[in-house]
Amino acid sequence: NPRAIRAYQKSGFRIIEDLPEHELHEGKKEDCYLMEYRYDDNATNVKAMKYLIEHYFDNFKVDSIEIIGSGYDSVA
């Protein structure tokens, strides 16, 4: 979803890896991106991050967000 990707990038996420044909969606392999958000680099984007989580969480049918690590190396 290009619109969602732009919204994430505007909020401070960046694409760190392209994952070609990574997900199966409606019987078709789809490309995905691995994205990261570094809180220390984006402290001013906390409100935007909260908005994204609140408004896009249901659209992606995500059951949970897992935080791995702490500080600089955290991922969700």
N, CA, C and O atoms as a Tripos MOL2 file, in Angstrom:
@<TRIPOS>MOLECULE
protein
  304   303    76     0     0
PROTEIN
NO_CHARGES

@<TRIPOS>ATOM
      1 N           0.8380   -1.1700    0.0000 N.3       1 ASN1
      2 CA          0.0000    0.0000    0.0000 C.3       1 ASN1
      3 C           0.8940    1.2480    0.0000 C.2       1 ASN1
      4 O           1.4020    1.6390    1.0510 O.2       1 ASN1
      5 N           1.0840    1.8600   -1.1380 N.am      2 PRO2
      6 CA          1.9780    3.0240   -1.2300 C.3       2 PRO2
      7 C           1.5710    4.1780   -0.3130 C.2       2 PRO2
      8 O           2.4290    4.8810    0.2200 O.2       2 PRO2
      9 N           0.2780    4.3680   -0.1330 N.am      3 ARG3
     10 CA         -0.1870    5.4550    0.7440 C.3       3 ARG3
     11 C           0.2410    5.2160    2.1900 C.2       3 ARG3
     12 O           0.6950    6.1390    2.8650 O.2       3 ARG3
     13 N           0.1000    4.0020    2.6560 N.am      4 ALA4
     14 CA          0.5100    3.6700    4.0240 C.3       4 ALA4
     15 C           2.0230    3.7930    4.1830 C.2       4 ALA4
     16 O           2.5020    4.2820    5.2070 O.2       4 ALA4
     17 N           2.7730    3.3550    3.1810 N.am      5 ILE5
     18 CA          4.2360    3.4510    3.2480 C.3       5 ILE5
     19 C           4.6580    4.9080    3.3620 C.2       5 ILE5
     20 O           5.5330    5.2380    4.1630 O.2       5 ILE5
     21 N           4.0390    5.7940    2.5600 N.am      6 ARG6
     22 CA          4.3620    7.2260    2.6470 C.3       6 ARG6
     23 C           4.0190    7.7820    4.0210 C.2       6 ARG6
     24 O           4.7650    8.5960    4.5660 O.2       6 ARG6
     25 N           2.8920    7.3480    4.5880 N.am      7 ALA7
     26 CA          2.4960    7.8240    5.9170 C.3       7 ALA7
     27 C           3.5170    7.3900    6.9680 C.2       7 ALA7
     28 O           3.8910    8.1750    7.8380 O.2       7 ALA7
     29 N           3.9560    6.1570    6.8840 N.am      8 TYR8
     30 CA          4.9780    5.6880    7.8190 C.3       8 TYR8
     31 C           6.2770    6.4710    7.6510 C.2       8 TYR8
     32 O           6.8950    6.8700    8.6380 O.2       8 TYR8
     33 N           6.6910    6.6910    6.4080 N.am      9 GLN9
     34 CA          7.9360    7.4240    6.1710 C.3       9 GLN9
     35 C           7.8340    8.8590    6.6750 C.2       9 GLN9
     36 O           8.7970    9.3920    7.2250 O.2       9 GLN9
     37 N           6.6910    9.4770    6.4940 N.am     10 LYS10
     38 CA          6.4860   10.8440    6.9750 C.3      10 LYS10
     39 C           6.5560   10.9090    8.4990 C.2      10 LYS10
     40 O           6.9000   11.9430    9.0710 O.2      10 LYS10
     41 N           6.2290    9.8030    9.1420 N.am     11 SER11
     42 CA          6.2470    9.7470   10.6030 C.3      11 SER11
     43 C           7.5950    9.3270   11.1700 C.2      11 SER11
     44 O           7.7460    9.2130   12.3860 O.2      11 SER11
     45 N           8.5660    9.0990   10.3110 N.am     12 GLY12
     46 CA          9.9020    8.7960   10.8090 C.3      12 GLY12
     47 C          10.4030    7.3950   10.5450 C.2      12 GLY12
     48 O          11.5550    7.0870   10.8500 O.2      12 GLY12
     49 N           9.5570    6.5280    9.9790 N.am     13 PHE13
     50 CA         10.0170    5.1880    9.6210 C.3      13 PHE13
     51 C          10.8940    5.2710    8.3840 C.2      13 PHE13
     52 O          10.7630    6.1970    7.5830 O.2      13 PHE13
     53 N          11.7790    4.3120    8.2290 N.am     14 ARG14
     54 CA         12.5620    4.2200    7.0040 C.3      14 ARG14
     55 C          12.6480    2.7580    6.5960 C.2      14 ARG14
     56 O          12.6840    1.8600    7.4370 O.2      14 ARG14
     57 N          12.6790    2.5400    5.2880 N.am     15 ILE15
     58 CA         12.7960    1.1870    4.7480 C.3      15 ILE15
     59 C          14.2430    0.7500    4.9050 C.2      15 ILE15
     60 O          15.1650    1.4420    4.4740 O.2      15 ILE15
     61 N          14.4310   -0.4120    5.5310 N.am     16 ILE16
     62 CA         15.7930   -0.9090    5.7040 C.3      16 ILE16
     63 C          16.0640   -2.1560    4.8690 C.2      16 ILE16
     64 O          17.2160   -2.5450    4.6780 O.2      16 ILE16
     65 N          14.9850   -2.7860    4.3690 N.am     17 GLU17
     66 CA         15.1930   -3.9630    3.5230 C.3      17 GLU17
     67 C          13.9610   -4.2190    2.6650 C.2      17 GLU17
     68 O          12.8300   -4.0970    3.1360 O.2      17 GLU17
     69 N          14.1850   -4.5710    1.4240 N.am     18 ASP18
     70 CA         13.1330   -4.9650    0.4980 C.3      18 ASP18
     71 C          12.9940   -6.4820    0.5870 C.2      18 ASP18
     72 O          13.9870   -7.2030    0.4980 O.2      18 ASP18
     73 N          11.7680   -6.9670    0.7630 N.am     19 LEU19
     74 CA         11.5240   -8.4030    0.8910 C.3      19 LEU19
     75 C          10.6410   -8.8590   -0.2740 C.2      19 LEU19
     76 O           9.4200   -8.9130   -0.1280 O.2      19 LEU19
     77 N          11.2330   -9.1860   -1.4240 N.am     20 PRO20
     78 CA         10.4440   -9.5770   -2.5920 C.3      20 PRO20
     79 C           9.6860  -10.8870   -2.3640 C.2      20 PRO20
     80 O          10.2200  -11.8570   -1.8270 O.2      20 PRO20
     81 N           8.4240  -10.8760   -2.7930 N.am     21 GLU21
     82 CA          7.5530  -12.0570   -2.6990 C.3      21 GLU21
     83 C           7.5770  -12.6830   -1.3100 C.2      21 GLU21
     84 O           7.7140  -13.8990   -1.1700 O.2      21 GLU21
     85 N           7.4440  -11.8520   -0.2950 N.am     22 HIS22
     86 CA          7.5830  -12.3040    1.0880 C.3      22 HIS22
     87 C           6.2610  -12.7710    1.7130 C.2      22 HIS22
     88 O           6.2560  -13.6980    2.5230 O.2      22 HIS22
     89 N           5.1480  -12.1380    1.3440 N.am     23 GLU23
     90 CA          3.8530  -12.4470    1.9520 C.3      23 GLU23
     91 C           2.9010  -13.0290    0.9160 C.2      23 GLU23
     92 O           2.9260  -12.6380   -0.2510 O.2      23 GLU23
     93 N           2.0720  -13.9560    1.3460 N.am     24 LEU24
     94 CA          1.0360  -14.5200    0.4920 C.3      24 LEU24
     95 C          -0.2690  -13.7850    0.7990 C.2      24 LEU24
     96 O          -0.7760  -13.8650    1.9180 O.2      24 LEU24
     97 N          -0.8120  -13.0720   -0.1880 N.am     25 HIS25
     98 CA         -2.0490  -12.3070   -0.0160 C.3      25 HIS25
     99 C          -3.0080  -12.6690   -1.1410 C.2      25 HIS25
    100 O          -2.7250  -12.4340   -2.3150 O.2      25 HIS25
    101 N          -4.1410  -13.2420   -0.7690 N.am     26 GLU26
    102 CA         -5.1560  -13.6640   -1.7290 C.3      26 GLU26
    103 C          -4.5720  -14.5400   -2.8350 C.2      26 GLU26
    104 O          -4.8940  -14.3810   -4.0130 O.2      26 GLU26
    105 N          -3.7100  -15.4630   -2.4300 N.am     27 GLY27
    106 CA         -3.1380  -16.4280   -3.3500 C.3      27 GLY27
    107 C          -1.9790  -15.9250   -4.1920 C.2      27 GLY27
    108 O          -1.4960  -16.6360   -5.0720 O.2      27 GLY27
    109 N          -1.5300  -14.7080   -3.9300 N.am     28 LYS28
    110 CA         -0.4430  -14.1270   -4.7160 C.3      28 LYS28
    111 C           0.6800  -13.6780   -3.7860 C.2      28 LYS28
    112 O           0.4330  -13.0760   -2.7410 O.2      28 LYS28
    113 N           1.9130  -13.9780   -4.1790 N.am     29 LYS29
    114 CA          3.0720  -13.5310   -3.3940 C.3      29 LYS29
    115 C           3.2520  -12.0270   -3.5840 C.2      29 LYS29
    116 O           3.3140  -11.5420   -4.7130 O.2      29 LYS29
    117 N           3.3360  -11.2950   -2.4790 N.am     30 GLU30
    118 CA          3.4780   -9.8410   -2.5220 C.3      30 GLU30
    119 C           4.8170   -9.4140   -1.9370 C.2      30 GLU30
    120 O           5.3350  -10.0350   -1.0090 O.2      30 GLU30
    121 N           5.3630   -8.3440   -2.4970 N.am     31 ASP31
    122 CA          6.5910   -7.7680   -1.9600 C.3      31 ASP31
    123 C           6.2780   -7.0300   -0.6580 C.2      31 ASP31
    124 O           5.1790   -6.5030   -0.4860 O.2      31 ASP31
    125 N           7.2330   -6.9950    0.2410 N.am     32 CYS32
    126 CA          7.0940   -6.2930    1.5160 C.3      32 CYS32
    127 C           8.3600   -5.4940    1.7890 C.2      32 CYS32
    128 O           9.3820   -5.6630    1.1240 O.2      32 CYS32
    129 N           8.2650   -4.6300    2.7770 N.am     33 TYR33
    130 CA          9.4290   -3.8820    3.2330 C.3      33 TYR33
    131 C           9.6130   -4.1150    4.7190 C.2      33 TYR33
    132 O           8.6400   -4.2300    5.4640 O.2      33 TYR33
    133 N          10.8390   -4.1820    5.1390 N.am     34 LEU34
    134 CA         11.1640   -4.1700    6.5570 C.3      34 LEU34
    135 C          11.4950   -2.7240    6.8730 C.2      34 LEU34
    136 O          12.3860   -2.1340    6.2610 O.2      34 LEU34
    137 N          10.7690   -2.1500    7.8380 N.am     35 MET35
    138 CA         10.9540   -0.7430    8.1770 C.3      35 MET35
    139 C          11.3820   -0.6250    9.6280 C.2      35 MET35
    140 O          11.0810   -1.4910   10.4490 O.2      35 MET35
    141 N          12.0840    0.4510    9.9350 N.am     36 GLU36
    142 CA         12.4730    0.6900   11.3180 C.3      36 GLU36
    143 C          12.1130    2.1080   11.7120 C.2      36 GLU36
    144 O          12.0140    3.0080   10.8780 O.2      36 GLU36
    145 N          11.9230    2.2780   12.9950 N.am     37 TYR37
    146 CA         11.6790    3.5860   13.5940 C.3      37 TYR37
    147 C          12.6330    3.7190   14.7610 C.2      37 TYR37
    148 O          12.5970    2.9210   15.6980 O.2      37 TYR37
    149 N          13.4710    4.7060   14.7050 N.am     38 ARG38
    150 CA         14.4410    4.9240   15.7780 C.3      38 ARG38
    151 C          13.9630    6.0960   16.6080 C.2      38 ARG38
    152 O          14.0250    7.2480   16.1780 O.2      38 ARG38
    153 N          13.4850    5.7880   17.8010 N.am     39 TYR39
    154 CA         12.9140    6.8130   18.6700 C.3      39 TYR39
    155 C          13.8960    7.9490   18.9170 C.2      39 TYR39
    156 O          13.5030    9.1150   18.8800 O.2      39 TYR39
    157 N          15.1470    7.6430   19.1660 N.am     40 ASP40
    158 CA         16.1340    8.6790   19.4690 C.3      40 ASP40
    159 C          16.3110    9.6530   18.3070 C.2      40 ASP40
    160 O          16.5760   10.8350   18.5280 O.2      40 ASP40
    161 N          16.1690    9.1760   17.0880 N.am     41 ASP41
    162 CA         16.3140   10.0340   15.9160 C.3      41 ASP41
    163 C          15.0350   10.8050   15.6070 C.2      41 ASP41
    164 O          15.0730   11.7990   14.8820 O.2      41 ASP41
    165 N          13.9040   10.3600   16.1490 N.am     42 ASN42
    166 CA         12.6020   10.9060   15.7730 C.3      42 ASN42
    167 C          11.7650   11.3300   16.9690 C.2      42 ASN42
    168 O          10.5410   11.1970   16.9370 O.2      42 ASN42
    169 N          12.3820   11.8260   18.0000 N.am     43 ALA43
    170 CA         11.6500   12.1650   19.2230 C.3      43 ALA43
    171 C          10.5160   13.1450   18.9590 C.2      43 ALA43
    172 O           9.5200   13.1270   19.6820 O.2      43 ALA43
    173 N          10.6360   13.9920   17.9530 N.am     44 THR44
    174 CA          9.5790   14.9600   17.6610 C.3      44 THR44
    175 C           8.4010   14.3270   16.9390 C.2      44 THR44
    176 O           7.3630   14.9730   16.7900 O.2      44 THR44
    177 N           8.5240   13.0960   16.4890 N.am     45 ASN45
    178 CA          7.4540   12.4330   15.7410 C.3      45 ASN45
    179 C           6.6030   11.5000   16.5960 C.2      45 ASN45
    180 O           5.8770   10.6680   16.0520 O.2      45 ASN45
    181 N           6.6750   11.6160   17.9040 N.am     46 VAL46
    182 CA          5.9390   10.7050   18.7830 C.3      46 VAL46
    183 C           4.4370   10.8160   18.5510 C.2      46 VAL46
    184 O           3.7500    9.7950   18.5300 O.2      46 VAL46
    185 N           3.9110   12.0230   18.3770 N.am     47 LYS47
    186 CA          2.4750   12.1900   18.1330 C.3      47 LYS47
    187 C           2.0650   11.5290   16.8180 C.2      47 LYS47
    188 O           1.0100   10.8980   16.7400 O.2      47 LYS47
    189 N           2.8860   11.6710   15.8000 N.am     48 ALA48
    190 CA          2.5860   11.0510   14.5110 C.3      48 ALA48
    191 C           2.6120    9.5360   14.6260 C.2      48 ALA48
    192 O           1.7740    8.8550   14.0350 O.2      48 ALA48
    193 N           3.5560    9.0070   15.3730 N.am     49 MET49
    194 CA          3.6550    7.5610   15.5920 C.3      49 MET49
    195 C           2.3980    7.0530   16.2900 C.2      49 MET49
    196 O           1.8400    6.0280   15.8970 O.2      49 MET49
    197 N           1.9500    7.7630   17.3220 N.am     50 LYS50
    198 CA          0.7430    7.3650   18.0490 C.3      50 LYS50
    199 C          -0.4620    7.3720   17.1030 C.2      50 LYS50
    200 O          -1.2870    6.4590   17.1460 O.2      50 LYS50
    201 N          -0.5660    8.3760   16.2680 N.am     51 TYR51
    202 CA         -1.6600    8.4630   15.3010 C.3      51 TYR51
    203 C          -1.6570    7.2610   14.3590 C.2      51 TYR51
    204 O          -2.6960    6.6440   14.1270 O.2      51 TYR51
    205 N          -0.4920    6.9370   13.8240 N.am     52 LEU52
    206 CA         -0.3990    5.7980   12.9080 C.3      52 LEU52
    207 C          -0.8570    4.5100   13.5640 C.2      52 LEU52
    208 O          -1.6160    3.7400   12.9750 O.2      52 LEU52
    209 N          -0.3980    4.2770   14.7740 N.am     53 ILE53
    210 CA         -0.7730    3.0470   15.4680 C.3      53 ILE53
    211 C          -2.2750    3.0070   15.7020 C.2      53 ILE53
    212 O          -2.9110    1.9760   15.4820 O.2      53 ILE53
    213 N          -2.8510    4.1300   16.1500 N.am     54 GLU54
    214 CA         -4.2830    4.1600   16.4540 C.3      54 GLU54
    215 C          -5.1520    4.0230   15.2110 C.2      54 GLU54
    216 O          -6.2120    3.4020   15.2760 O.2      54 GLU54
    217 N          -4.7310    4.5890   14.0770 N.am     55 HIS55
    218 CA         -5.5800    4.6320   12.8960 C.3      55 HIS55
    219 C          -5.3060    3.5560   11.8510 C.2      55 HIS55
    220 O          -6.1820    3.2600   11.0390 O.2      55 HIS55
    221 N          -4.1310    2.9740   11.8510 N.am     56 TYR56
    222 CA         -3.7990    1.9860   10.8240 C.3      56 TYR56
    223 C          -3.7020    0.5630   11.3610 C.2      56 TYR56
    224 O          -3.6230   -0.3850   10.5800 O.2      56 TYR56
    225 N          -3.7070    0.4040   12.6650 N.am     57 PHE57
    226 CA         -3.5450   -0.9130   13.2810 C.3      57 PHE57
    227 C          -4.5850   -1.8960   12.7620 C.2      57 PHE57
    228 O          -4.2350   -3.0070   12.3640 O.2      57 PHE57
    229 N          -5.8590   -1.5070   12.7590 N.am     58 ASP58
    230 CA         -6.9300   -2.4000   12.3200 C.3      58 ASP58
    231 C          -6.8790   -2.6740   10.8170 C.2      58 ASP58
    232 O          -7.2060   -3.7770   10.3780 O.2      58 ASP58
    233 N          -6.4720   -1.6830   10.0270 N.am     59 ASN59
    234 CA         -6.4490   -1.8540    8.5740 C.3      59 ASN59
    235 C          -5.4810   -2.9350    8.1170 C.2      59 ASN59
    236 O          -5.7000   -3.5680    7.0850 O.2      59 ASN59
    237 N          -4.4200   -3.1490    8.8720 N.am     60 PHE60
    238 CA         -3.4270   -4.1370    8.4680 C.3      60 PHE60
    239 C          -3.6630   -5.4940    9.1120 C.2      60 PHE60
    240 O          -2.8750   -6.4210    8.9250 O.2      60 PHE60
    241 N          -4.7490   -5.6110    9.8700 N.am     61 LYS61
    242 CA         -5.1040   -6.8630   10.5230 C.3      61 LYS61
    243 C          -3.9350   -7.4170   11.3350 C.2      61 LYS61
    244 O          -3.6310   -8.6090   11.2960 O.2      61 LYS61
    245 N          -3.2960   -6.5200   12.0660 N.am     62 VAL62
    246 CA         -2.1880   -6.8980   12.9350 C.3      62 VAL62
    247 C          -2.7670   -7.2170   14.3020 C.2      62 VAL62
    248 O          -3.5480   -6.4360   14.8440 O.2      62 VAL62
    249 N          -2.3910   -8.3540   14.8600 N.am     63 ASP63
    250 CA         -2.9110   -8.7490   16.1560 C.3      63 ASP63
    251 C          -2.1250   -8.1430   17.3080 C.2      63 ASP63
    252 O          -2.6720   -7.9250   18.3890 O.2      63 ASP63
    253 N          -0.8550   -7.8720   17.0850 N.am     64 SER64
    254 CA         -0.0420   -7.3140   18.1640 C.3      64 SER64
    255 C           1.2060   -6.6630   17.5930 C.2      64 SER64
    256 O           1.6060   -6.9190   16.4570 O.2      64 SER64
    257 N           1.7980   -5.8240   18.4050 N.am     65 ILE65
    258 CA          3.0860   -5.2300   18.0710 C.3      65 ILE65
    259 C           4.0550   -5.6890   19.1380 C.2      65 ILE65
    260 O           3.7930   -5.5450   20.3320 O.2      65 ILE65
    261 N           5.1570   -6.2320   18.7140 N.am     66 GLU66
    262 CA          6.1610   -6.7110   19.6570 C.3      66 GLU66
    263 C           7.3660   -5.7890   19.6060 C.2      66 GLU66
    264 O           7.9230   -5.5380   18.5370 O.2      66 GLU66
    265 N           7.7630   -5.2880   20.7590 N.am     67 ILE67
    266 CA          8.9400   -4.4400   20.8430 C.3      67 ILE67
    267 C          10.1230   -5.3280   21.2000 C.2      67 ILE67
    268 O          10.0950   -6.0480   22.1980 O.2      67 ILE67
    269 N          11.1500   -5.2690   20.3820 N.am     68 ILE68
    270 CA         12.3470   -6.0810   20.5940 C.3      68 ILE68
    271 C          13.5000   -5.1400   20.8730 C.2      68 ILE68
    272 O          13.7640   -4.2260   20.0920 O.2      68 ILE68
    273 N          14.1830   -5.3570   21.9730 N.am     69 GLY69
    274 CA         15.3170   -4.5060   22.3240 C.3      69 GLY69
    275 C          14.8650   -3.2760   23.0840 C.2      69 GLY69
    276 O          13.7030   -3.1570   23.4720 O.2      69 GLY69
    277 N          15.7960   -2.3710   23.2890 N.am     70 SER70
    278 CA         15.4650   -1.1280   23.9710 C.3      70 SER70
    279 C          16.3360   -0.0150   23.4150 C.2      70 SER70
    280 O          17.4890   -0.2350   23.0440 O.2      70 SER70
    281 N          15.7730    1.1700   23.3620 N.am     71 GLY71
    282 CA         16.5420    2.3090   22.8900 C.3      71 GLY71
    283 C          16.8420    2.2270   21.4150 C.2      71 GLY71
    284 O          15.9360    2.0380   20.6040 O.2      71 GLY71
    285 N          18.1160    2.3690   21.0530 N.am     72 TYR72
    286 CA         18.5170    2.4460   19.6560 C.3      72 TYR72
    287 C          18.1590    1.2130   18.8380 C.2      72 TYR72
    288 O          17.8640    1.3320   17.6490 O.2      72 TYR72
    289 N          18.1780    0.0360   19.4490 N.am     73 ASP73
    290 CA         17.9840   -1.1760   18.6540 C.3      73 ASP73
    291 C          16.5650   -1.7170   18.7070 C.2      73 ASP73
    292 O          16.3450   -2.8700   18.3360 O.2      73 ASP73
    293 N          15.5910   -0.9260   19.1560 N.am     74 SER74
    294 CA         14.2200   -1.4110   19.2640 C.3      74 SER74
    295 C          13.5690   -1.5400   17.9010 C.2      74 SER74
    296 O          13.7850   -0.7160   17.0130 O.2      74 SER74
    297 N          12.7710   -2.5830   17.7460 N.am     75 VAL75
    298 CA         11.9540   -2.7670   16.5510 C.3      75 VAL75
    299 C          10.5830   -3.2270   16.9890 C.2      75 VAL75
    300 O          10.4090   -3.7450   18.0910 O.2      75 VAL75
    301 N           9.6020   -3.0320   16.1090 N.am     76 ALA76
    302 CA          8.2490   -3.4820   16.4230 C.3      76 ALA76
    303 C           7.7670   -4.3830   15.3090 C.2      76 ALA76
    304 O           6.6430   -4.8820   15.3620 O.2      76 ALA76
@<TRIPOS>BOND
     1     1     2 1
     2     2     3 1
     3     3     4 2
     4     3     5 am
     5     5     6 1
     6     6     7 1
     7     7     8 2
     8     7     9 am
     9     9    10 1
    10    10    11 1
    11    11    12 2
    12    11    13 am
    13    13    14 1
    14    14    15 1
    15    15    16 2
    16    15    17 am
    17    17    18 1
    18    18    19 1
    19    19    20 2
    20    19    21 am
    21    21    22 1
    22    22    23 1
    23    23    24 2
    24    23    25 am
    25    25    26 1
    26    26    27 1
    27    27    28 2
    28    27    29 am
    29    29    30 1
    30    30    31 1
    31    31    32 2
    32    31    33 am
    33    33    34 1
    34    34    35 1
    35    35    36 2
    36    35    37 am
    37    37    38 1
    38    38    39 1
    39    39    40 2
    40    39    41 am
    41    41    42 1
    42    42    43 1
    43    43    44 2
    44    43    45 am
    45    45    46 1
    46    46    47 1
    47    47    48 2
    48    47    49 am
    49    49    50 1
    50    50    51 1
    51    51    52 2
    52    51    53 am
    53    53    54 1
    54    54    55 1
    55    55    56 2
    56    55    57 am
    57    57    58 1
    58    58    59 1
    59    59    60 2
    60    59    61 am
    61    61    62 1
    62    62    63 1
    63    63    64 2
    64    63    65 am
    65    65    66 1
    66    66    67 1
    67    67    68 2
    68    67    69 am
    69    69    70 1
    70    70    71 1
    71    71    72 2
    72    71    73 am
    73    73    74 1
    74    74    75 1
    75    75    76 2
    76    75    77 am
    77    77    78 1
    78    78    79 1
    79    79    80 2
    80    79    81 am
    81    81    82 1
    82    82    83 1
    83    83    84 2
    84    83    85 am
    85    85    86 1
    86    86    87 1
    87    87    88 2
    88    87    89 am
    89    89    90 1
    90    90    91 1
    91    91    92 2
    92    91    93 am
    93    93    94 1
    94    94    95 1
    95    95    96 2
    96    95    97 am
    97    97    98 1
    98    98    99 1
    99    99   100 2
   100    99   101 am
   101   101   102 1
   102   102   103 1
   103   103   104 2
   104   103   105 am
   105   105   106 1
   106   106   107 1
   107   107   108 2
   108   107   109 am
   109   109   110 1
   110   110   111 1
   111   111   112 2
   112   111   113 am
   113   113   114 1
   114   114   115 1
   115   115   116 2
   116   115   117 am
   117   117   118 1
   118   118   119 1
   119   119   120 2
   120   119   121 am
   121   121   122 1
   122   122   123 1
   123   123   124 2
   124   123   125 am
   125   125   126 1
   126   126   127 1
   127   127   128 2
   128   127   129 am
   129   129   130 1
   130   130   131 1
   131   131   132 2
   132   131   133 am
   133   133   134 1
   134   134   135 1
   135   135   136 2
   136   135   137 am
   137   137   138 1
   138   138   139 1
   139   139   140 2
   140   139   141 am
   141   141   142 1
   142   142   143 1
   143   143   144 2
   144   143   145 am
   145   145   146 1
   146   146   147 1
   147   147   148 2
   148   147   149 am
   149   149   150 1
   150   150   151 1
   151   151   152 2
   152   151   153 am
   153   153   154 1
   154   154   155 1
   155   155   156 2
   156   155   157 am
   157   157   158 1
   158   158   159 1
   159   159   160 2
   160   159   161 am
   161   161   162 1
   162   162   163 1
   163   163   164 2
   164   163   165 am
   165   165   166 1
   166   166   167 1
   167   167   168 2
   168   167   169 am
   169   169   170 1
   170   170   171 1
   171   171   172 2
   172   171   173 am
   173   173   174 1
   174   174   175 1
   175   175   176 2
   176   175   177 am
   177   177   178 1
   178   178   179 1
   179   179   180 2
   180   179   181 am
   181   181   182 1
   182   182   183 1
   183   183   184 2
   184   183   185 am
   185   185   186 1
   186   186   187 1
   187   187   188 2
   188   187   189 am
   189   189   190 1
   190   190   191 1
   191   191   192 2
   192   191   193 am
   193   193   194 1
   194   194   195 1
   195   195   196 2
   196   195   197 am
   197   197   198 1
   198   198   199 1
   199   199   200 2
   200   199   201 am
   201   201   202 1
   202   202   203 1
   203   203   204 2
   204   203   205 am
   205   205   206 1
   206   206   207 1
   207   207   208 2
   208   207   209 am
   209   209   210 1
   210   210   211 1
   211   211   212 2
   212   211   213 am
   213   213   214 1
   214   214   215 1
   215   215   216 2
   216   215   217 am
   217   217   218 1
   218   218   219 1
   219   219   220 2
   220   219   221 am
   221   221   222 1
   222   222   223 1
   223   223   224 2
   224   223   225 am
   225   225   226 1
   226   226   227 1
   227   227   228 2
   228   227   229 am
   229   229   230 1
   230   230   231 1
   231   231   232 2
   232   231   233 am
   233   233   234 1
   234   234   235 1
   235   235   236 2
   236   235   237 am
   237   237   238 1
   238   238   239 1
   239   239   240 2
   240   239   241 am
   241   241   242 1
   242   242   243 1
   243   243   244 2
   244   243   245 am
   245   245   246 1
   246   246   247 1
   247   247   248 2
   248   247   249 am
   249   249   250 1
   250   250   251 1
   251   251   252 2
   252   251   253 am
   253   253   254 1
   254   254   255 1
   255   255   256 2
   256   255   257 am
   257   257   258 1
   258   258   259 1
   259   259   260 2
   260   259   261 am
   261   261   262 1
   262   262   263 1
   263   263   264 2
   264   263   265 am
   265   265   266 1
   266   266   267 1
   267   267   268 2
   268   267   269 am
   269   269   270 1
   270   270   271 1
   271   271   272 2
   272   271   273 am
   273   273   274 1
   274   274   275 1
   275   275   276 2
   276   275   277 am
   277   277   278 1
   278   278   279 1
   279   279   280 2
   280   279   281 am
   281   281   282 1
   282   282   283 1
   283   283   284 2
   284   283   285 am
   285   285   286 1
   286   286   287 1
   287   287   288 2
   288   287   289 am
   289   289   290 1
   290   290   291 1
   291   291   292 2
   292   291   293 am
   293   293   294 1
   294   294   295 1
   295   295   296 2
   296   295   297 am
   297   297   298 1
   298   298   299 1
   299   299   300 2
   300   299   301 am
   301   301   302 1
   302   302   303 1
   303   303   304 2
@<TRIPOS>SUBSTRUCTURE
     1 ASN1         2 RESIDUE 1 A ASN
     2 PRO2         6 RESIDUE 1 A PRO
     3 ARG3        10 RESIDUE 1 A ARG
     4 ALA4        14 RESIDUE 1 A ALA
     5 ILE5        18 RESIDUE 1 A ILE
     6 ARG6        22 RESIDUE 1 A ARG
     7 ALA7        26 RESIDUE 1 A ALA
     8 TYR8        30 RESIDUE 1 A TYR
     9 GLN9        34 RESIDUE 1 A GLN
    10 LYS10       38 RESIDUE 1 A LYS
    11 SER11       42 RESIDUE 1 A SER
    12 GLY12       46 RESIDUE 1 A GLY
    13 PHE13       50 RESIDUE 1 A PHE
    14 ARG14       54 RESIDUE 1 A ARG
    15 ILE15       58 RESIDUE 1 A ILE
    16 ILE16       62 RESIDUE 1 A ILE
    17 GLU17       66 RESIDUE 1 A GLU
    18 ASP18       70 RESIDUE 1 A ASP
    19 LEU19       74 RESIDUE 1 A LEU
    20 PRO20       78 RESIDUE 1 A PRO
    21 GLU21       82 RESIDUE 1 A GLU
    22 HIS22       86 RESIDUE 1 A HIS
    23 GLU23       90 RESIDUE 1 A GLU
    24 LEU24       94 RESIDUE 1 A LEU
    25 HIS25       98 RESIDUE 1 A HIS
    26 GLU26      102 RESIDUE 1 A GLU
    27 GLY27      106 RESIDUE 1 A GLY
    28 LYS28      110 RESIDUE 1 A LYS
    29 LYS29      114 RESIDUE 1 A LYS
    30 GLU30      118 RESIDUE 1 A GLU
    31 ASP31      122 RESIDUE 1 A ASP
    32 CYS32      126 RESIDUE 1 A CYS
    33 TYR33      130 RESIDUE 1 A TYR
    34 LEU34      134 RESIDUE 1 A LEU
    35 MET35      138 RESIDUE 1 A MET
    36 GLU36      142 RESIDUE 1 A GLU
    37 TYR37      146 RESIDUE 1 A TYR
    38 ARG38      150 RESIDUE 1 A ARG
    39 TYR39      154 RESIDUE 1 A TYR
    40 ASP40      158 RESIDUE 1 A ASP
    41 ASP41      162 RESIDUE 1 A ASP
    42 ASN42      166 RESIDUE 1 A ASN
    43 ALA43      170 RESIDUE 1 A ALA
    44 THR44      174 RESIDUE 1 A THR
    45 ASN45      178 RESIDUE 1 A ASN
    46 VAL46      182 RESIDUE 1 A VAL
    47 LYS47      186 RESIDUE 1 A LYS
    48 ALA48      190 RESIDUE 1 A ALA
    49 MET49      194 RESIDUE 1 A MET
    50 LYS50      198 RESIDUE 1 A LYS
    51 TYR51      202 RESIDUE 1 A TYR
    52 LEU52      206 RESIDUE 1 A LEU
    53 ILE53      210 RESIDUE 1 A ILE
    54 GLU54      214 RESIDUE 1 A GLU
    55 HIS55      218 RESIDUE 1 A HIS
    56 TYR56      222 RESIDUE 1 A TYR
    57 PHE57      226 RESIDUE 1 A PHE
    58 ASP58      230 RESIDUE 1 A ASP
    59 ASN59      234 RESIDUE 1 A ASN
    60 PHE60      238 RESIDUE 1 A PHE
    61 LYS61      242 RESIDUE 1 A LYS
    62 VAL62      246 RESIDUE 1 A VAL
    63 ASP63      250 RESIDUE 1 A ASP
    64 SER64      254 RESIDUE 1 A SER
    65 ILE65      258 RESIDUE 1 A ILE
    66 GLU66      262 RESIDUE 1 A GLU
    67 ILE67      266 RESIDUE 1 A ILE
    68 ILE68      270 RESIDUE 1 A ILE
    69 GLY69      274 RESIDUE 1 A GLY
    70 SER70      278 RESIDUE 1 A SER
    71 GLY71      282 RESIDUE 1 A GLY
    72 TYR72      286 RESIDUE 1 A TYR
    73 ASP73      290 RESIDUE 1 A ASP
    74 SER74      294 RESIDUE 1 A SER
    75 VAL75      298 RESIDUE 1 A VAL
    76 ALA76      302 RESIDUE 1 A ALA
